[in-house]
């Protein structure tokens, strides 16, 4: 198991300065900075064109429908087996 090295205890004066800096931050400034960062990252994204988006959507819909049918078939089989066994 890894052990952590303990940092030397800070003086009360240094700790007080750190607390003062934290208190000076405006309420909500972290949320504003987060929103700016998100917007900057979204500008870097390569968005798909309309044709690629339609193709991807069709693939997803077909897979969802196919899996729904597959699960429905197995559900029907197990439902009938349960009726035969328990009723």
MOPAC internal coordinates of N, CA, C and O (Angstrom, degrees):
PM7 1SCF
backbone

  N    0.0000 0     0.00 0     0.00 0    0    0    0
  C    1.4437 1     0.00 0     0.00 0    1    0    0
  C    1.5156 1   108.80 1     0.00 0    2    1    0
  O    1.2310 1   120.53 1   -45.74 1    3    2    1
  N    1.2932 1   116.58 1   134.26 1    3    2    1
  C    1.4572 1   121.50 1  -178.21 1    5    3    2
  C    1.5179 1   110.23 1   -74.80 1    6    5    3
  O    1.2310 1   121.66 1   -37.18 1    7    6    5
  N    1.3187 1   114.43 1   142.82 1    7    6    5
  C    1.4590 1   118.91 1   177.33 1    9    7    6
  C    1.5148 1   108.61 1  -109.42 1   10    9    7
  O    1.2310 1   121.41 1   -33.13 1   11   10    9
  N    1.2776 1   114.90 1   146.87 1   11   10    9
  C    1.4612 1   120.54 1   179.86 1   13   11   10
  C    1.5221 1   109.22 1   -94.79 1   14   13   11
  O    1.2310 1   121.58 1   -39.02 1   15   14   13
  N    1.3190 1   114.57 1   140.98 1   15   14   13
  C    1.4468 1   118.79 1   174.43 1   17   15   14
  C    1.5179 1   108.01 1   -82.97 1   18   17   15
  O    1.2310 1   121.49 1   -45.75 1   19   18   17
  N    1.3030 1   114.75 1   134.25 1   19   18   17
  C    1.4558 1   118.59 1   179.76 1   21   19   18
  C    1.5177 1   109.23 1   -87.15 1   22   21   19
  O    1.2310 1   121.35 1   -44.09 1   23   22   21
  N    1.3001 1   115.02 1   135.91 1   23   22   21
  C    1.4572 1   119.20 1   177.25 1   25   23   22
  C    1.5205 1   108.35 1   -79.61 1   26   25   23
  O    1.2310 1   120.76 1   -27.49 1   27   26   25
  N    1.3206 1   116.15 1   152.51 1   27   26   25
  C    1.4648 1   118.15 1   179.94 1   29   27   26
  C    1.5224 1   109.79 1   -64.23 1   30   29   27
  O    1.2310 1   120.92 1   -34.01 1   31   30   29
  N    1.3156 1   115.85 1   145.99 1   31   30   29
  C    1.4694 1   118.38 1  -178.24 1   33   31   30
  C    1.5256 1   110.38 1   -62.06 1   34   33   31
  O    1.2310 1   121.18 1   -42.48 1   35   34   33
  N    1.3106 1   115.36 1   137.52 1   35   34   33
  C    1.4597 1   119.83 1  -179.74 1   37   35   34
  C    1.5179 1   109.59 1   -84.97 1   38   37   35
  O    1.2310 1   121.71 1   -27.05 1   39   38   37
  N    1.3076 1   114.32 1   152.95 1   39   38   37
  C    1.4548 1   118.26 1   178.54 1   41   39   38
  C    1.5219 1   109.26 1   -72.26 1   42   41   39
  O    1.2310 1   121.03 1   -20.43 1   43   42   41
  N    1.3008 1   115.64 1   159.57 1   43   42   41
  C    1.4617 1   119.85 1  -179.36 1   45   43   42
  C    1.5226 1   110.86 1   -63.75 1   46   45   43
  O    1.2310 1   120.81 1   147.34 1   47   46   45
  N    1.3174 1   116.06 1   -32.66 1   47   46   45
  C    1.4577 1   120.06 1  -178.96 1   49   47   46
  C    1.5301 1   110.60 1   -65.77 1   50   49   47
  O    1.2310 1   120.07 1   136.28 1   51   50   49
  N    1.3349 1   117.47 1   -43.72 1   51   50   49
  C    1.4595 1   121.70 1   179.33 1   53   51   50
  C    1.5144 1   111.23 1   -67.01 1   54   53   51
  O    1.2310 1   120.31 1   140.41 1   55   54   53
  N    1.3192 1   117.02 1   -39.59 1   55   54   53
  C    1.4602 1   120.81 1   179.75 1   57   55   54
  C    1.5231 1   110.23 1   -65.68 1   58   57   55
  O    1.2310 1   120.98 1   143.22 1   59   58   57
  N    1.3158 1   115.73 1   -36.78 1   59   58   57
  C    1.4589 1   119.25 1  -179.26 1   61   59   58
  C    1.5294 1   110.94 1   -66.76 1   62   61   59
  O    1.2310 1   120.43 1   142.27 1   63   62   61
  N    1.3400 1   116.79 1   -37.73 1   63   62   61
  C    1.4635 1   120.35 1   178.08 1   65   63   62
  C    1.5208 1   110.91 1   -62.20 1   66   65   63
  O    1.2310 1   120.39 1   137.04 1   67   66   65
  N    1.3445 1   116.86 1   -42.96 1   67   66   65
  C    1.4619 1   120.85 1   179.57 1   69   67   66
  C    1.5175 1   111.24 1   -61.28 1   70   69   67
  O    1.2310 1   120.76 1   141.00 1   71   70   69
  N    1.3235 1   116.16 1   -39.00 1   71   70   69
  C    1.4631 1   119.76 1   179.31 1   73   71   70
  C    1.5226 1   110.67 1   -67.85 1   74   73   71
  O    1.2310 1   120.34 1   142.23 1   75   74   73
  N    1.3162 1   116.96 1   -37.77 1   75   74   73
  C    1.4566 1   119.88 1  -179.96 1   77   75   74
  C    1.5186 1   110.82 1   -66.10 1   78   77   75
  O    1.2310 1   120.22 1   140.69 1   79   78   77
  N    1.3328 1   117.19 1   -39.31 1   79   78   77
  C    1.4584 1   119.59 1   179.27 1   81   79   78
  C    1.5136 1   110.53 1   -64.17 1   82   81   79
  O    1.2310 1   120.31 1   139.99 1   83   82   81
  N    1.3079 1   117.01 1   -40.01 1   83   82   81
  C    1.4644 1   119.86 1   179.29 1   85   83   82
  C    1.5255 1   110.87 1   -65.74 1   86   85   83
  O    1.2310 1   120.30 1   142.69 1   87   86   85
  N    1.2989 1   117.04 1   -37.31 1   87   86   85
  C    1.4598 1   120.13 1  -178.34 1   89   87   86
  C    1.5305 1   111.93 1   -70.89 1   90   89   87
  O    1.2310 1   119.76 1   153.85 1   91   90   89
  N    1.3300 1   118.07 1   -26.15 1   91   90   89
  C    1.4551 1   120.98 1  -177.96 1   93   91   90
  C    1.5237 1   112.64 1   -74.17 1   94   93   91
  O    1.2310 1   120.08 1   160.02 1   95   94   93
  N    1.3336 1   117.45 1   -19.98 1   95   94   93
  C    1.4646 1   119.22 1   178.87 1   97   95   94
  C    1.5133 1   109.71 1   -63.95 1   98   97   95
  O    1.2310 1   121.38 1   -39.62 1   99   98   97
  N    1.3156 1   114.97 1   140.38 1   99   98   97
  C    1.4598 1   120.00 1  -179.84 1  101   99   98
  C    1.5146 1   109.92 1   -74.67 1  102  101   99
  O    1.2310 1   121.29 1   -31.98 1  103  102  101
  N    1.3096 1   115.14 1   148.02 1  103  102  101
  C    1.4565 1   120.66 1   178.12 1  105  103  102
  C    1.5202 1   109.22 1   -65.36 1  106  105  103
  O    1.2310 1   120.32 1   -50.53 1  107  106  105
  N    1.3211 1   117.00 1   129.47 1  107  106  105
  C    1.4551 1   121.27 1   178.28 1  109  107  106
  C    1.5189 1   114.00 1    88.46 1  110  109  107
  O    1.2310 1   119.98 1   177.33 1  111  110  109
  N    1.3408 1   117.65 1    -2.67 1  111  110  109
  C    1.4651 1   118.65 1  -178.66 1  113  111  110
  C    1.5215 1   110.75 1   -66.75 1  114  113  111
  O    1.2310 1   119.80 1   150.16 1  115  114  113
  N    1.3190 1   117.98 1   -29.84 1  115  114  113
  C    1.4644 1   120.83 1   176.75 1  117  115  114
  C    1.5174 1   111.14 1   -66.06 1  118  117  115
  O    1.2310 1   120.43 1   140.78 1  119  118  117
  N    1.3147 1   116.79 1   -39.22 1  119  118  117
  C    1.4660 1   121.13 1   179.04 1  121  119  118
  C    1.5248 1   110.40 1   -67.82 1  122  121  119
  O    1.2310 1   120.43 1   141.59 1  123  122  121
  N    1.3155 1   116.79 1   -38.41 1  123  122  121
  C    1.4652 1   120.52 1   179.12 1  125  123  122
  C    1.5221 1   109.70 1   -65.71 1  126  125  123
  O    1.2310 1   120.51 1   136.60 1  127  126  125
  N    1.3308 1   116.63 1   -43.40 1  127  126  125
  C    1.4666 1   120.24 1   179.06 1  129  127  126
  C    1.5268 1   110.33 1   -64.22 1  130  129  127
  O    1.2310 1   120.42 1   140.03 1  131  130  129
  N    1.3234 1   116.79 1   -39.97 1  131  130  129
  C    1.4678 1   120.79 1   177.71 1  133  131  130
  C    1.5261 1   110.47 1   -60.61 1  134  133  131
  O    1.2310 1   120.11 1   135.41 1  135  134  133
  N    1.3320 1   117.39 1   -44.59 1  135  134  133
  C    1.4654 1   121.18 1   179.77 1  137  135  134
  C    1.5281 1   110.70 1   -62.73 1  138  137  135
  O    1.2310 1   120.01 1   140.40 1  139  138  137
  N    1.3223 1   117.59 1   -39.60 1  139  138  137
  C    1.4710 1   120.71 1   177.30 1  141  139  138
  C    1.5269 1   110.72 1   -63.35 1  142  141  139
  O    1.2310 1   120.84 1   136.00 1  143  142  141
  N    1.3302 1   115.99 1   -44.00 1  143  142  141
  C    1.4631 1   120.06 1   179.93 1  145  143  142
  C    1.5202 1   111.39 1   -63.05 1  146  145  143
  O    1.2310 1   120.58 1   138.58 1  147  146  145
  N    1.3235 1   116.49 1   -41.42 1  147  146  145
  C    1.4657 1   120.26 1   179.00 1  149  147  146
  C    1.5186 1   110.02 1   -62.62 1  150  149  147
  O    1.2310 1   120.16 1   134.81 1  151  150  149
  N    1.3178 1   117.31 1   -45.19 1  151  150  149
  C    1.4606 1   120.95 1  -179.68 1  153  151  150
  C    1.5279 1   111.02 1   -61.96 1  154  153  151
  O    1.2310 1   120.48 1   138.54 1  155  154  153
  N    1.3303 1   116.68 1   -41.46 1  155  154  153
  C    1.4648 1   119.89 1   178.89 1  157  155  154
  C    1.5244 1   111.52 1   -65.24 1  158  157  155
  O    1.2310 1   120.08 1   140.77 1  159  158  157
  N    1.3240 1   117.46 1   -39.23 1  159  158  157
  C    1.4639 1   120.27 1   178.65 1  161  159  158
  C    1.5261 1   111.21 1   -68.52 1  162  161  159
  O    1.2310 1   120.05 1   142.30 1  163  162  161
  N    1.3252 1   117.50 1   -37.70 1  163  162  161
  C    1.4651 1   120.23 1   179.54 1  165  163  162
  C    1.5260 1   111.91 1   -67.57 1  166  165  163
  O    1.2310 1   120.09 1   154.44 1  167  166  165
  N    1.3204 1   117.43 1   -25.56 1  167  166  165
  C    1.4639 1   120.15 1   175.79 1  169  167  166
  C    1.5244 1   111.04 1   -68.37 1  170  169  167
  O    1.2310 1   120.28 1   154.43 1  171  170  169
  N    1.3363 1   117.07 1   -25.57 1  171  170  169
  C    1.4627 1   121.74 1  -178.46 1  173  171  170
  C    1.5260 1   112.66 1   -82.77 1  174  173  171
  O    1.2310 1   119.92 1   166.69 1  175  174  173
  N    1.3169 1   117.75 1   -13.31 1  175  174  173
  C    1.4610 1   122.04 1  -175.84 1  177  175  174
  C    1.5215 1   110.32 1   -70.97 1  178  177  175
  O    1.2310 1   120.93 1   -40.78 1  179  178  177
  N    1.3367 1   115.83 1   139.22 1  179  178  177
  C    1.4593 1   121.02 1   172.95 1  181  179  178
  C    1.5190 1   106.85 1   -92.73 1  182  181  179
  O    1.2310 1   120.25 1   -74.43 1  183  182  181
  N    1.3090 1   117.12 1   105.57 1  183  182  181
  C    1.4486 1   121.67 1  -176.08 1  185  183  182
  C    1.5248 1   110.02 1   -81.67 1  186  185  183
  O    1.2310 1   119.93 1   -35.10 1  187  186  185
  N    1.3513 1   117.73 1   144.90 1  187  186  185
  C    1.4701 1   119.83 1   179.30 1  189  187  186
  C    1.5281 1   110.70 1   -71.44 1  190  189  187
  O    1.2310 1   121.56 1   -27.86 1  191  190  189
  N    1.3416 1   114.61 1   152.14 1  191  190  189
  C    1.4600 1   117.93 1   175.81 1  193  191  190
  C    1.5322 1   108.91 1   -78.41 1  194  193  191
  O    1.2310 1   120.52 1    -5.72 1  195  194  193
  N    1.3095 1   116.61 1   174.28 1  195  194  193
  C    1.4660 1   121.50 1  -174.01 1  197  195  194
  C    1.5274 1   111.99 1   -60.49 1  198  197  195
  O    1.2310 1   120.11 1   137.46 1  199  198  197
  N    1.3276 1   117.40 1   -42.54 1  199  198  197
  C    1.4671 1   121.10 1  -178.37 1  201  199  198
  C    1.5314 1   111.11 1   -64.58 1  202  201  199
  O    1.2310 1   120.72 1   135.96 1  203  202  201
  N    1.3123 1   116.23 1   -44.04 1  203  202  201
  C    1.4633 1   120.46 1   179.52 1  205  203  202
  C    1.5343 1   110.68 1   -65.08 1  206  205  203
  O    1.2310 1   120.58 1   142.23 1  207  206  205
  N    1.3075 1   116.49 1   -37.77 1  207  206  205
  C    1.4600 1   121.24 1   178.50 1  209  207  206
  C    1.5252 1   111.13 1   -64.83 1  210  209  207
  O    1.2310 1   120.26 1   137.50 1  211  210  209
  N    1.3321 1   117.10 1   -42.50 1  211  210  209
  C    1.4637 1   120.93 1   178.47 1  213  211  210
  C    1.5232 1   111.17 1   -64.97 1  214  213  211
  O    1.2310 1   120.08 1   138.67 1  215  214  213
  N    1.3236 1   117.46 1   -41.33 1  215  214  213
  C    1.4617 1   120.68 1   178.99 1  217  215  214
  C    1.5234 1   110.98 1   -63.49 1  218  217  215
  O    1.2310 1   120.39 1   135.06 1  219  218  217
  N    1.3144 1   116.85 1   -44.94 1  219  218  217
  C    1.4648 1   120.72 1   179.67 1  221  219  218
  C    1.5227 1   110.82 1   -63.39 1  222  221  219
  O    1.2310 1   120.55 1   139.66 1  223  222  221
  N    1.3229 1   116.56 1   -40.34 1  223  222  221
  C    1.4617 1   120.83 1   178.88 1  225  223  222
  C    1.5186 1   111.05 1   -63.07 1  226  225  223
  O    1.2310 1   120.35 1   137.35 1  227  226  225
  N    1.3254 1   116.93 1   -42.65 1  227  226  225
  C    1.4704 1   120.65 1   178.91 1  229  227  226
  C    1.5250 1   111.28 1   -63.77 1  230  229  227
  O    1.2310 1   120.08 1   139.11 1  231  230  229
  N    1.3195 1   117.46 1   -40.89 1  231  230  229
  C    1.4659 1   120.98 1   178.52 1  233  231  230
  C    1.5243 1   109.98 1   -61.48 1  234  233  231
  O    1.2310 1   120.51 1   134.22 1  235  234  233
  N    1.3161 1   116.62 1   -45.78 1  235  234  233
  C    1.4670 1   120.50 1  -179.77 1  237  235  234
  C    1.5248 1   110.60 1   -62.76 1  238  237  235
  O    1.2310 1   120.08 1   134.02 1  239  238  237
  N    1.3284 1   117.45 1   -45.98 1  239  238  237
  C    1.4659 1   120.55 1  -179.79 1  241  239  238
  C    1.5255 1   111.72 1   -62.06 1  242  241  239
  O    1.2310 1   120.06 1   137.25 1  243  242  241
  N    1.3341 1   117.48 1   -42.75 1  243  242  241
  C    1.4646 1   120.21 1   179.20 1  245  243  242
  C    1.5273 1   111.80 1   -63.86 1  246  245  243
  O    1.2310 1   120.36 1   139.25 1  247  246  245
  N    1.3168 1   116.92 1   -40.75 1  247  246  245
  C    1.4667 1   119.97 1   178.76 1  249  247  246
  C    1.5243 1   110.36 1   -65.89 1  250  249  247
  O    1.2310 1   119.90 1   137.78 1  251  250  249
  N    1.3215 1   117.80 1   -42.22 1  251  250  249
  C    1.4672 1   121.03 1   179.30 1  253  251  250
  C    1.5218 1   110.56 1   -63.03 1  254  253  251
  O    1.2310 1   119.98 1   136.40 1  255  254  253
  N    1.3231 1   117.64 1   -43.60 1  255  254  253
  C    1.4694 1   121.23 1   179.28 1  257  255  254
  C    1.5240 1   110.40 1   -64.70 1  258  257  255
  O    1.2310 1   120.37 1   135.84 1  259  258  257
  N    1.3417 1   116.90 1   -44.16 1  259  258  257
  C    1.4621 1   120.61 1  -179.98 1  261  259  258
  C    1.5254 1   111.11 1   -62.51 1  262  261  259
  O    1.2310 1   120.12 1   136.11 1  263  262  261
  N    1.3080 1   117.38 1   -43.89 1  263  262  261
  C    1.4657 1   120.06 1   178.52 1  265  263  262
  C    1.5247 1   111.30 1   -66.46 1  266  265  263
  O    1.2310 1   120.13 1   143.07 1  267  266  265
  N    1.3186 1   117.35 1   -36.93 1  267  266  265
  C    1.4635 1   120.45 1   176.76 1  269  267  266
  C    1.5145 1   111.45 1   -61.60 1  270  269  267
  O    1.2310 1   120.35 1   136.57 1  271  270  269
  N    1.3261 1   116.93 1   -43.43 1  271  270  269
  C    1.4684 1   120.80 1   178.26 1  273  271  270
  C    1.5197 1   110.35 1   -65.22 1  274  273  271
  O    1.2310 1   120.16 1   136.33 1  275  274  273
  N    1.3289 1   117.30 1   -43.67 1  275  274  273
  C    1.4635 1   122.41 1   179.32 1  277  275  274
  C    1.5344 1   110.78 1   -58.64 1  278  277  275
  O    1.2310 1   120.53 1   132.93 1  279  278  277
  N    1.3181 1   116.59 1   -47.07 1  279  278  277
  C    1.4718 1   120.64 1   179.93 1  281  279  278
  C    1.5219 1   110.52 1   -66.99 1  282  281  279
  O    1.2310 1   119.77 1   141.43 1  283  282  281
  N    1.3253 1   118.05 1   -38.57 1  283  282  281
  C    1.4674 1   121.26 1   179.14 1  285  283  282
  C    1.5229 1   110.95 1   -63.05 1  286  285  283
  O    1.2310 1   120.07 1   140.15 1  287  286  285
  N    1.3299 1   117.48 1   -39.85 1  287  286  285
  C    1.4702 1   120.80 1   178.80 1  289  287  286
  C    1.5199 1   110.39 1   -63.37 1  290  289  287
  O    1.2310 1   120.24 1   131.81 1  291  290  289
  N    1.3367 1   117.15 1   -48.19 1  291  290  289
  C    1.4656 1   119.71 1   179.57 1  293  291  290
  C    1.5330 1   111.15 1   -64.74 1  294  293  291
  O    1.2310 1   120.09 1   143.47 1  295  294  293
  N    1.3153 1   117.43 1   -36.53 1  295  294  293
  C    1.4606 1   120.82 1   177.28 1  297  295  294
  C    1.5237 1   110.56 1   -62.27 1  298  297  295
  O    1.2310 1   120.52 1   136.46 1  299  298  297
  N    1.3161 1   116.62 1   -43.54 1  299  298  297
  C    1.4679 1   121.82 1   178.86 1  301  299  298
  C    1.5347 1   110.52 1   -62.38 1  302  301  299
  O    1.2310 1   120.62 1   136.51 1  303  302  301
  N    1.3342 1   116.41 1   -43.49 1  303  302  301
  C    1.4732 1   120.56 1   179.15 1  305  303  302
  C    1.5225 1   110.65 1   -61.78 1  306  305  303
  O    1.2310 1   120.03 1   129.65 1  307  306  305
  N    1.3276 1   117.55 1   -50.35 1  307  306  305
  C    1.4662 1   120.39 1  -178.07 1  309  307  306
  C    1.5230 1   112.04 1   -67.77 1  310  309  307
  O    1.2310 1   120.05 1   147.67 1  311  310  309
  N    1.3111 1   117.50 1   -32.33 1  311  310  309
  C    1.4581 1   121.14 1   177.30 1  313  311  310
  C    1.5269 1   110.12 1   -63.56 1  314  313  311
  O    1.2310 1   120.30 1   134.30 1  315  314  313
  N    1.3210 1   117.03 1   -45.70 1  315  314  313
  C    1.4636 1   120.54 1   179.09 1  317  315  314
  C    1.5220 1   111.68 1   -67.81 1  318  317  315
  O    1.2310 1   119.86 1   142.60 1  319  318  317
  N    1.3221 1   117.87 1   -37.40 1  319  318  317
  C    1.4659 1   120.27 1   175.91 1  321  319  318
  C    1.5271 1   110.84 1   -62.86 1  322  321  319
  O    1.2310 1   120.39 1   137.97 1  323  322  321
  N    1.3130 1   116.86 1   -42.03 1  323  322  321
  C    1.4621 1   120.46 1   179.47 1  325  323  322
  C    1.5242 1   110.66 1   -64.67 1  326  325  323
  O    1.2310 1   119.93 1   141.98 1  327  326  325
  N    1.3106 1   117.75 1   -38.02 1  327  326  325
  C    1.4680 1   120.82 1   177.60 1  329  327  326
  C    1.5244 1   110.66 1   -64.27 1  330  329  327
  O    1.2310 1   120.51 1   137.62 1  331  330  329
  N    1.3280 1   116.63 1   -42.38 1  331  330  329
  C    1.4646 1   120.02 1   179.55 1  333  331  330
  C    1.5248 1   111.40 1   -64.51 1  334  333  331
  O    1.2310 1   120.47 1   140.28 1  335  334  333
  N    1.3084 1   116.70 1   -39.72 1  335  334  333
  C    1.4645 1   120.45 1  -175.98 1  337  335  334
  C    1.5238 1   111.32 1   -77.50 1  338  337  335
  O    1.2310 1   119.22 1   133.27 1  339  338  337
  N    1.3127 1   119.10 1   -46.73 1  339  338  337
  C    1.4591 1   122.09 1  -169.83 1  341  339  338
  C    1.5231 1   114.70 1   -96.99 1  342  341  339
  O    1.2310 1   118.98 1   167.27 1  343  342  341
  N    1.3049 1   119.55 1   -12.73 1  343  342  341
  C    1.4649 1   119.17 1  -179.57 1  345  343  342
  C    1.4814 1   112.46 1  -113.58 1  346  345  343
  O    1.2310 1   120.10 1   180.00 1  347  346  345

